[in-house]
């Protein structure tokens, strides 16, 4: 009898249009603390590779918390489109101990829905796997029949999170799967081990615990501690900021590193700011299920403002560009932030992840420019605890279609959105 994983892959390919040569990856970052704050343990973002929708290789890890992220290169994130088209469901499973033993499974993170969410492990050692399976709605269809399928489409927003848009479609199913899906989490283990420090990677170079930091030759003025988000992992970091001249606040730098290299009192971590208002938007969505058949319909979703960072009157769109996780040295990213010394003033800056992948990694905020310079750079907002209004669309609609041929699920969808009235 063929292995169950092979049956699942064959069934998925039969559903329609999934590229067997497609290579998919998801990125993750590890943290010493269970709430995933501070710098990643490895000083970098790592990857889990999925091929032909089989389960990824088991990765043994250390640390008490894990975040999952969209891969920095879009060619490795095509699986997100397949999830949004309703073909597959994808998860990352976390385990106590090494080896990905099913009896030690502790949590399933639904991806991409749980992007940037902190997943505590609370064990001295752990392991993780990335896997996908055909959508459950396809199972047990013995004869062609009209089937309603609820599909959740995801878009990755400027804060790195995946925002859902739910729609329901009815179609004439002509492809069939007879095997039940596999649930990889079969038992919850409640034992918790106390962790005092995380072990380094086997190939990591040893670094002194209290290495004397070489301070820049130029004197720092007006030093100040500021809480900001890591531009790549979105964890909270305490940055040390200073101006280059005592009476000139136009040029400043901010840095955060391991081993208290830039130690400074940032005060208590800012609390999240709750949403304060809602409004409704209207847009038209076109979905093509077959190459020759297009169905269009209008939706009036209710949109709830979600607070992320800061309010400003400047007409500049701030979104997130994909994380440069594969650059070998010093990845850069455009960011925007509130000026540490001038309340209400937003500025544009360059973020650099110096020595990424090493224990001495540090994040630098530098090359400060006026806010408008980031208008065309897909800048990422790194402020924490400062209110800003953003909107999330959740749309629901039903489409009834009867055809004698299977749906071409790989056909892309397009969305045209009108501005709020």
Secondary structure, DSSP 8 states (H G I E B T S, - for coil): ---HHHHHHHHHHHHS---TT-EEEEEEEEESSTT--SS-TTSS-EEEEEETT-----EEE-SSEEEEE--SSGGG-HHHHHHHTTSEEEEEEEEESTT--GGGEEEEEEETTTTT-EEE--SSSEEEEEEEEE-GGGBT--S-EEEEEEEEEEEE-TTS-EEEEEEEEEEEE---B-S----S-----------S-----TT-----TT------SS--EEEEEEEEE-TTT--EEEEEEEEEETTEEEEEEEEEESTTTT-----S---------EEE--EEEEEEEETTEEEEEEE--EEEEEE-S----S----------TT-SS-EEEEEEEE-SSSTT-EEEEEEEEETTTSTT-EEEEEEEEEGGGGTTTT-EE-B-S---EEEEEE---EEE---SS---TTS--EEEE----
